[in-house]
Every structure is written in structure tokens, then in C-alpha cells.
Amino acid sequence: MEAMRGGKFLQKFRLYETRSKFYLVGRDKSRTLWRVLKIDRLESTDLGIQEDPTSYTENECQELLWRIHEGNRLTGGLKFVTKCYGIIGFMKFLGPYYMVIITRRRKVGTICGHDIYSIGKSEMIAIPCPIVCPNVANSRDENRYKRLLCSVDLTKDFFFSYSYNIMRSLQKNINDKNTGHVVYETMFVWNEFLTRAMRNHLKNTDWTVALVHGFFKQSKLSVSGKDFWLTLIARRSRHFAGTRFMKRGVNEKGRVANDVETEQIVFEDTPDDIPSQITSVVQHRGSIPLVWFQETSRLNIRPEITLKSDVDYKATRLHFENLVLRYGNPIVILNLIKTREKKPRESLLRAEFAKAIHYINKGLPDDKRLKFLHMDLSKLSRRKGTNVLGLLNKVASDVLELTDLLHCEITISSKPLDASSGQGSCDIKINDDFCAATMVPLLLQKGVLRTNCIDCLDRTNVAQFAYGLAALGRQLHVLKLTEEPKIDLHDPLADDLMDFYERMGDTLAIQYGGSAAHNKIFCEQRGQWKAATQSQEFLRTLQRYYNNAYTDPEKQDAINVFLGHFQPQQGKPPLWKLDSDQHYNIGRQGTLSEETGRFIKRSLSDGNILCENSAPVSDRNVGENNTASELLPSQQLDDIREPTDSAPEIYMCETNPCPSTMPGRHSISEERQSYLKRLGYPELHSSNFLDLDLLSSSGNSCDEEAFERSSIIHSPLDGISVGSTTTYSEPGHNDEGRDDTDLSRSSSQLSDSRDYSDRFAQWVANGGMLCY
């Protein structure tokens, strides 16, 4: 939505129909601004939209509708269809166009006075009137496409706002004042394709809402007797989106599977919902950025991993260049996959990932090198006496020293908001009015923590919680709500935050993996009965296996249709008869390759987006934290924005009514009365590497861990030369005992020597490998 006169936004709509047109009447929340949109119903295959440029009052709009009814009385008059809260978009399969609208909404939170909503109910309405609908409108393929689109449940995990750019982080909103079309073209707007045709024709976004897919939760919490609001937002990228075994690794444009941005916002509770200070911290998760995939198998619950070669790690390089453009430097990578396995699977990816990061770092200046941390979370969680969350929390605290967080002061004045005021200005909403406000950044986040495991679900979510907990302590401290910038793991507030991240983890895991997340570490932290936890984990494993093997192919097809990666055509094979990557060559602008190969229901990790885009980098999305520098200055990052040249054409509607008649739903007199009453991966010593795998555990480790501790990595990274290295010990639950030692030393030889943060700073400045 774009602000109209006086910062007004159309939020509530009523849909009417005549024999020849749909009339969508929209108004702002205060009922002072009324607009009309006309949609032609006499075209069977094209979409015709016309926006009335006039802004009406309520009485004027009522009189207009009355005149429309009187002018169409012979053909049935004007009939009320439904009330709605915004257009999600328009879709065409093989026959007519359909309009998808929101018919019920739920308020889920507020940010600086801006309401955030989820979808309670949506409806898909065919545009043409019945007598002009093509015969294909009721064909078997057309109906199957409609069922596919409707299988994308918009009432789950989609959210939007009329007045706040929820698809961007708070820091991005402060630094970048672009609105309208630009925000729809960002990676987190899932209905970009569905709204593209309408936006391109009307040159505005007044009638559509930008849907973000992921997770949103806001709740009021208390600390030291003071109330504050905690908001957790997860934004899933629409690029290379899909299900677990259908989308793996990175594609040729540097876009990774399961790419999710997580933002944690904290502000003090105030009577007018406008805080004097606000803080935000952003972290990122995404599939290991290598070209790899797994075949879906109904006989193997853990399919083999296939790793494809990528010359000069071009795709990996593009991915990290994109992260720098979005968040700035430093980029800190926390890699949680396994170090050693009886049958190498994850360890293959770990070794290759380390090589890729080393290769990329050779071409970067010291201050822009990728910071790479290894931590075998699976091994550590099985080791007795190891406080995994405590260890992760220490790592998170030191990473926060590198990246900082956003902290702003908010001041409000009665002067009108000047859109050209530059950085720091922001729309603040009070009692439905927009006031001039200045957000003065006292701290800005620079860089980001990127966390991954094999699926970026279960282990990743635990690590993200640890980072969120460390961040929350600092956020409350800078807001002067606590005296210390740290929250103990056993503090009730930590339990509250764990609930936030557990719910987010479950939601994201269902979206990508097919079942709720494995929360073993969270359950152990709460002291839950071990047998009950094991039973729950087993059931979730079975559920994930079933969905991955049996239901994900159709779910992937639905996502491809919704995002516009596949656009049906008459005379071309339907989506369900294609390998999930072949649709990239069969859209409205492409042709089907003669060699189709095996119809395996998966997507290779080098699948292409439908159309190419040659727009210069300067015209695309810029870095979030005031950074325009690229990861590698000698190269450019192509295709930051989604291509927009495949939108269907729209023509200008005519105003001639259809002379035929149709049965009515309501008479205009009844409607008028109702209307009057109620009218929204190496030479490691030369790169910045941390290896956190070799954590000692006071002699309590099993034989497997003792064997793994004897060497840094052995087979996956044989021949790697290592400079100065460091091992940390953790006697029992004491997190303070640490010492610099050779990697081959046993845990009994370790003793206290140096402070953790000092070694972390040395790693940042001089490189080397730091091992747990």
C-alpha cells in the first residue's frame, strides 16, 4: 500500500458487480477518503483495470454507486459481492483471470503505531461473467491449477501491513525511504508476481497488500517490574523457495534454499504505543551455499548427498556478495554440521564449504574477510557435562561485539513529515494520523551472523535462540530496563524467549521440512522427561519423512505456481508432468526442451529463475546498513531484483455496460440502506576460521568423541596446514576454564589461561583457527 493524501491508506473495501464490471470501493480507516477501481468482466482471457482518479467523500461515493445501479437496472443492476481488506493479486492459468482477495484479517501486532495483520480468510473470484468465460475455464487442467493455488494456505504464516514496510527490517526502513513498487520487488514479498500486472498498469500499490511469508509473534513481557514489547519476525525469501529435498544449496544466481531473515525488535511499553527508544537485531539462516542436492526417496529416510562442482565457487561468491549488499560487513558464518561420520554425508559439505570460504577470502582485504566458525552441535549435544546453550551463548556474545545492534531514539514533532529529510526520518502513526518523527540511530548494526546446519531447521534454531538471548540482554540494557547486558539461561525471561524461538522454529520447519522442529535441547533445558522427548522426536521424524516422500512434490508445484516460476500455457505440458526444474524453460516466454529426461520430482540447486535481468547494480536493492561496497570489488552482483518483464498485459477498460440480464444477490435499495449504516568453505592460518568442534568434557566423552578429538578433521581436510590454534575446555558446567593448546592434546591437559573474548578478538584481527 502507498500513502495517499495526508498519509491515508486504503484499508477496507467493498466489492460490487454488474453484468459488465466489478467495482471495488476502497476507503481509509478514518472514512475520509473513498476511491473506486473498475475491473472489466466482458473480456474472457485478458485483464482490464481502470482506476477512477477521483477521491470521493462517503456521500459522493454512495451517490456514484446509486447512479451505477440505475444505469445497469435493465441488466440486473449493481449487486454487493463481498467486503474485503485488500487485493492479493491476479492469476491466469489456461482460461480466465482470477482475483484473489482478503475477506477476513486478524491483527497480530503493532510496530511504532503501524498495525500488522495476518490473513483470516481469502477468496478467489473469476473475473469474466459466466456467459463470456472460455470453455477451458472448467477443464480438468484448469481446475487442477486452481486447486494447486488454493493449496497455498494464506491463512497460515502470511502477514502484511498497510502502512509499515514489514518486508524490510527496521534499520532498512530507516535508511531506505523507497516505497511502492520498490518494496514489492524485494526478496521477501511473496505476491510480487501476483500483483505485478496490476502495479505496472496502475503505477501504484494503493489496492494491493504486500504479503510476507514466515513467522510473526509479538508479546508484552516484564523485567524488573517494567513492561516491554518483544517482537520476533522471520521473513522467508521467495527466491529459490520450496521444500526440503526439492530445494537444496545455492542456485547459479547465489540464492540459497530456506533463506530466512530473523529480526528481533524490543521497545518499552508506553500508553500511546509510541516508544521513546527502540532496538532491533537481525540474523540470517540459509542452506549451505554450495551446489548440492538430494534425491527424494521413499526407501531411504536419509538420501545420499550429491555435490556438484562449481568453478571458482561463483554461486557461493554471489551469495556472500548479496549478504554484504544487504547487511554490510562483517559476515560471520556459524556452521553447525557434523565433523565426522561413519559414512560421510554432512562432513563432505563441511570440507567443501571450508574450501570455498578459504578460496573467497584469498581475494578479499583483511577487514572484509568472511568469519567462519565450525561447531559440531550434534556431537556436543550428546556429550555429557556439556552446556551447549551456554557455549552458544558465549559465541553469540562475541559475535555481537562485531556486529552490534540497532538502537534508536524517537522524537516526535507536530510538523508535517518531510520525505526528503533523509536518514533517520520515519513515519510514526498516532491515533490513525501520521506525525513527523525522527529516529536518531545511537547504534547501527553492521554485518550479520549467518547460521546453518544441513537443513537450517533444528540445530540452526537452537543457535539462533542463543544469539537472540545474548541480543535481548543487550537490547534491554541499552533501553535502561536492566543494569546488566546479560540474561541467565535459567532466568524466566530466557524461558519466554525460548518459547518465541521454539514456535518460530516449528513454524519454519513445517514450511520447509514438513514437520515441527526437533527441540531436544530446548526440552532438556526445561528438564522435561527424556522418554517423552524421545517419543516426540521419533514421531516428528516419521512425519517429516512421510511429507518429504509423498506430499512435497505437490507442495513444490503449488509454490512454483504461486510465485510465478511456472506459468501455464495452452499446448504445453502441465506442471505435474515435468521435472520440477523444467518449468523454468516453459513459461510464457520460454520453450520446452526436447530432452526432458526422467521426471524426478525435485529441483536441482542450480535451477534458474524464469527471466533474466540485465539491470545495473546501481538500480537494484542496496545494502541494509549503509554499505554499498561489494564483497569482491572487481565483480558485480547480477540480478538483485526479480525480473519484471514477464507480466501479462493489461488494457484500459471501456465503460459500456452489457445489455443482458443476470439474477441479483441483493436489491440496490436494501444495499443502500445497509450502506448508509456501515459504509486492510584452505590454508586456514591465512583466513578467519574458528573451529568449535573439539570441546573437552572432563573425561566424560565417549570413544567416538575421543577419536575425533585426536585430530582436527582428518579425512575431510587432510593436508591442510594450520597455524596457531586454540582449544577451549569446559570442566563440567564451568564455562570459564580455557587454555591455548595444541589440537592433539587431551582435555585433561587443558588449564585456564586467557579470556574468551581476548582470543576471539585475536581471531578477528589475525585469523587462525579457534577450536572447541
C-alpha positions, 0 to 999 in steps of 0.5 A, a space after each residue: 500500500 502507498 500513502 495517499 493524501 495526508 498519509 491515508 491508506 486504503 484499508 477496507 473495501 467493498 466489492 460490487 458487480 454488474 453484468 459488465 464490471 466489478 467495482 471495488 470501493 476502497 476507503 481509509 480507516 478514518 472514512 475520509 477518503 473513498 476511491 473506486 477501481 473498475 475491473 472489466 468482466 466482458 473480456 474472457 482471457 485478458 485483464 482490464 483495470 481502470 482506476 477512477 482518479 477521483 477521491 470521493 467523500 462517503 456521500 459522493 461515493 454512495 451517490 456514484 454507486 446509486 447512479 451505477 445501479 440505475 444505469 445497469 437496472 435493465 441488466 440486473 443492476 449493481 449487486 454487493 459481492 463481498 467486503 474485503 481488506 485488500 487485493 492479493 493479486 491476479 492469476 491466469 492459468 489456461 482460461 480466465 483471470 482470477 482475483 484473489 482477495 482478503 475477506 477476513 484479517 486478524 491483527 497480530 501486532 503493532 510496530 511504532 503505531 503501524 498495525 500488522 495483520 495476518 490473513 483470516 480468510 481469502 477468496 478467489 473470484 473469476 473475473 469474466 461473467 459466466 456467459 463470456 468465460 472460455 470453455 477451458 475455464 472448467 477443464 480438468 487442467 484448469 481446475 487442477 491449477 486452481 486447486 494447486 493455488 488454493 493449496 497455498 494456505 494464506 491463512 497460515 504464516 502470511 502477514 502484511 501491513 498497510 502502512 509499515 514496510 514489514 518486508 524490510 527490517 527496521 534499520 532498512 526502513 530507516 535508511 531506505 525511504 523507497 516505497 511502492 513498487 520498490 518494496 514489492 520487488 524485494 526478496 521477501 514479498 511473496 505476491 510480487 508476481 501476483 500483483 505485478 500486472 496490476 502495479 505496472 498498469 496502475 503505477 501504484 500499490 494503493 489496492 494491493 497488500 504486500 504479503 510476507 511469508 514466515 513467522 510473526 509473534 509479538 508479546 508484552 513481557 516484564 523485567 524488573 517490574 517494567 513492561 516491554 514489547 518483544 517482537 520476533 519476525 522471520 521473513 522467508 525469501 521467495 527466491 529459490 523457495 520450496 521444500 526440503 529435498 526439492 530445494 537444496 544449496 545455492 542456485 547459479 544466481 547465489 540464492 540459497 534454499 530456506 533463506 530466512 531473515 530473523 529480526 528481533 525488535 524490543 521497545 518499552 511499553 508506553 500508553 500511546 504505543 509510541 516508544 521513546 527508544 527502540 532496538 532491533 537485531 537481525 540474523 540470517 539462516 540459509 542452506 549451505 551455499 554450495 551446489 548440492 542436492 538430494 534425491 527424494 526417496 521413499 526407501 531411504 529416510 536419509 538420501 545420499 548427498 550429491 555435490 556438484 562442482 562449481 568453478 571458482 565457487 561463483 554461486 557461493 561468491 554471489 551469495 556472500 556478495 548479496 549478504 554484504 549488499 544487504 547487511 554490510 560487513 562483517 559476515 560471520 558464518 556459524 556452521 553447525 554440521 557434523 565433523 565426522 561420520 561413519 559414512 560421510 554425508 554432512 562432513 563432505 559439505 563441511 570440507 567443501 564449504 571450508 574450501 570455498 570460504 578459504 578460496 573467497 577470502 584469498 581475494 578479499 582485504 583483511 577487514 572484509 574477510 568472511 568469519 567462519 566458525 565450525 561447531 559440531 552441535 550434534 556431537 556436543 549435544 550428546 556429550 555429557 557435562 556439556 552446556 551447549 546453550 551456554 557455549 552458544 551463548 558465549 559465541 553469540 556474545 562475541 559475535 555481537 561485539 562485531 556486529 552490534 545492534 540497532 538502537 534508536 531514539 524517537 522524537 516526535 514533532 507536530 510538523 508535517 513529515 518531510 520525505 526528503 529529510 533523509 536518514 533517520 526520518 520515519 513515519 510514526 502513526 498516532 491515533 490513525 494520523 501520521 506525525 513527523 518523527 525522527 529516529 536518531 540511530 545511537 547504534 547501527 548494526 553492521 554485518 550479520 551472523 549467518 547460521 546453518 546446519 544441513 537443513 537450517 531447521 533444528 540445530 540452526 534454531 537452537 543457535 539462533 535462540 542463543 544469539 537472540 538471548 545474548 541480543 535481548 540482554 543487550 537490547 534491554 540494557 541499552 533501553 535502561 530496563 536492566 543494569 546488566 547486558 546479560 540474561 541467565 539461561 535459567 532466568 524466566 525471561 530466557 524461558 519466554 524467549 525460548 518459547 518465541 524461538 521454539 514456535 518460530 522454529 516449528 513454524 519454519 520447519 513445517 514450511 520447509 521440512 514438513 514437520 515441527 522442529 526437533 527441540 531436544 535441547 530446548 526440552 532438556 533445558 526445561 528438564 522435561 522427561 527424556 522418554 517423552 522427548 524421545 517419543 516426540 522426536 521419533 514421531 516428528 521424524 516419521 512425519 517429516 519423512 512421510 511429507 518429504 516422500 509423498 506430499 512435497 512434490 505437490 507442495 513444490 508445484 503449488 509454490 512454483 505456481 504461486 510465485 510465478 516460476 511456472 506459468 501455464 500455457 495452452 499446448 504445453 505440458 502441465 506442471 505435474 508432468 515435468 521435472 520440477 526444474 523444467 518449468 523454468 524453460 516453459 513459461 510464457 516466454 520460454 520453450 520446452 526442451 526436447 530432452 526432458 529426461 526422467 521426471 524426478 520430482 525435485 529441483 536441482 540447486 542450480 535451477 534458474 529463475 524464469 527471466 533474466 535481468 540485465 539491470 545495473 547494480 546501481 538500480 537494484 536493492 542496496 545494502 541494509 546498513 549503509 554499505 554499498 561496497 561489494 564483497 569482491 570489488 572487481 565483480 558485480 552482483 547480477 540480478 538483485 531484483 526479480 525480473 519484471 518483464 514477464 507480466 501479462 498485459 493489461 488494457 484500459 477498460 471501456 465503460 459500456 455496460 452489457 445489455 443482458 440480464 443476470 439474477 441479483 444477490 441483493 436489491 440496490 435499495 436494501 444495499 443502500 440502506 445497509 450502506 448508509 449504516 456501515 459504509 486492510 568453505 584452505 590454508 586456514 592460518 591465512 583466513 578467519 576460521 574458528 573451529 568449535 568442534 573439539 570441546 573437552 568434557 572432563 573425561 566424560 566423552 565417549 570413544 567416538 568423541 575421543 577419536 575425533 578429538 585426536 585430530 582436527 578433521 582428518 579425512 575431510 581436510 587432510 593436508 591442510 596446514 594450520 597455524 596457531 590454534 586454540 582449544 577451549 575446555 569446559 570442566 563440567 558446567 564451568 564455562 570459564 576454564 580455557 587454555 591455548 593448546 595444541 589440537 592433539 592434546 587431551 582435555 585433561 591437559 587443558 588449564 585456564 589461561 586467557 579470556 574468551 573474548 581476548 582470543 576471539 578478538 585475536 581471531 578477528 584481527 589475525 585469523 587462525 583457527 579457534 577450536 572447541 
